[in-house]
Amino acid sequence: MLEVRFRRDSRQRLSSVFATGHAEQGEPGEDIACAAVSALLQAAEAGLREVAQVKVEGHRRKGDFALSWPAEARDRADVHAIVATAELAIEQIASQYRGAIRYVRDTEPAS
């Protein structure tokens, strides 16, 4: 199963996204569910880096994706639009591929 977790900080602002696993809806390289999620997450990363000019942290490896952005960028409308759109689209895809993709929305533990 592919799990995509969108986290919010203590002020309920989107702060990071993590994806692990595989949807296993096809052969490697031909899995439409994994490809859709991967494309959305990569587009969000590109939007944050190139359009919003935000310094993001994270990594992208086969079956493992992590992306976070700094607290000072979280209130910006452009940043929110980019990540909230990706979150909404992934939530909708997960509802179409139940059992293959799990969408999780949570809040970071208080520090």
C-alpha positions as CSV (number, residue, x, y, z in Angstrom):
1,M,0.0,0.0,0.0
2,L,1.1,3.6,-0.7
3,E,0.6,5.9,2.2
4,V,0.6,9.7,1.7
5,R,0.7,11.7,4.9
6,F,0.1,15.5,4.9
7,R,1.1,17.1,8.1
8,R,0.1,20.4,9.7
9,D,2.0,22.3,12.3
10,S,0.5,23.3,15.7
11,R,-1.2,26.3,14.0
12,Q,-2.9,23.9,11.5
13,R,-0.8,25.1,8.5
14,L,0.4,22.5,6.0
15,S,4.0,21.9,6.8
16,S,5.1,18.7,5.1
17,V,4.2,15.7,3.1
18,F,5.5,12.1,3.2
19,A,4.8,9.2,0.9
20,T,6.0,5.6,1.4
21,G,5.3,2.3,-0.2
22,H,3.7,1.3,-3.5
23,A,0.1,1.1,-4.7
24,E,0.8,-2.3,-6.4
25,Q,-1.8,-1.6,-9.1
26,G,0.5,-2.7,-11.9
27,E,3.9,-3.8,-12.9
28,P,6.8,-1.5,-11.7
29,G,6.8,1.5,-14.0
30,E,3.3,0.9,-15.2
31,D,1.3,1.5,-12.0
32,I,-1.1,4.3,-12.8
33,A,-2.0,5.0,-9.1
34,C,1.6,5.4,-8.1
35,A,2.4,7.4,-11.2
36,A,-0.5,9.8,-10.4
37,V,0.6,10.4,-6.8
38,S,4.3,10.7,-7.8
39,A,3.4,13.3,-10.5
40,L,1.3,15.3,-8.1
41,L,4.1,15.3,-5.4
42,Q,6.8,16.2,-7.9
43,A,4.6,19.0,-9.3
44,A,4.1,20.4,-5.7
45,E,7.8,20.2,-5.1
46,A,8.6,22.0,-8.4
47,G,5.9,24.6,-7.6
48,L,7.3,25.4,-4.2
49,R,10.9,25.5,-5.5
50,E,10.5,27.2,-8.8
51,V,7.3,29.2,-8.7
52,A,7.1,30.2,-5.0
53,Q,10.9,30.3,-4.6
54,V,10.7,28.4,-1.3
55,K,13.7,26.5,0.1
56,V,12.3,23.1,0.7
57,E,13.9,20.1,2.4
58,G,13.4,16.4,1.7
59,H,14.2,13.5,-0.6
60,R,12.8,11.5,-3.4
61,R,13.7,7.8,-3.7
62,K,11.9,4.8,-5.1
63,G,9.0,4.2,-2.8
64,D,9.9,7.0,-0.4
65,F,9.2,10.8,-0.7
66,A,9.6,13.5,1.9
67,L,9.1,17.3,1.5
68,S,8.9,20.0,4.1
69,W,8.9,23.8,3.9
70,P,9.9,26.4,6.4
71,A,7.5,27.9,8.9
72,E,7.9,31.4,7.6
73,A,6.5,30.3,4.2
74,R,3.4,28.5,5.5
75,D,1.1,31.5,5.7
76,R,1.8,32.6,2.1
77,A,-1.2,32.2,-0.2
78,D,1.0,30.8,-3.1
79,V,2.5,28.1,-0.9
80,H,-0.8,27.1,0.6
81,A,-2.4,26.9,-2.9
82,I,0.3,24.7,-4.2
83,V,0.3,22.2,-1.3
84,A,-3.4,22.3,-0.7
85,T,-4.1,21.5,-4.3
86,A,-1.8,18.5,-4.2
87,E,-3.4,17.3,-1.0
88,L,-6.9,17.6,-2.4
89,A,-6.0,15.7,-5.6
90,I,-4.2,13.0,-3.7
91,E,-7.2,12.6,-1.3
92,Q,-9.5,12.2,-4.3
93,I,-7.2,9.6,-6.0
94,A,-6.9,7.7,-2.7
95,S,-10.7,7.5,-2.6
96,Q,-10.7,6.0,-6.0
97,Y,-8.0,3.4,-5.2
98,R,-9.1,2.3,-1.7
99,G,-6.8,-0.5,-0.5
100,A,-4.0,0.7,-2.7
101,I,-3.5,4.3,-1.5
102,R,-4.0,5.6,2.0
103,Y,-4.3,9.4,2.5
104,V,-3.6,10.6,6.0
105,R,-4.0,14.1,7.4
106,D,-2.4,14.8,10.8
107,T,-0.8,17.4,13.0
108,E,2.8,17.4,14.1
109,P,3.5,16.7,17.7
110,A,4.0,19.8,19.8
111,S,7.7,20.5,20.3
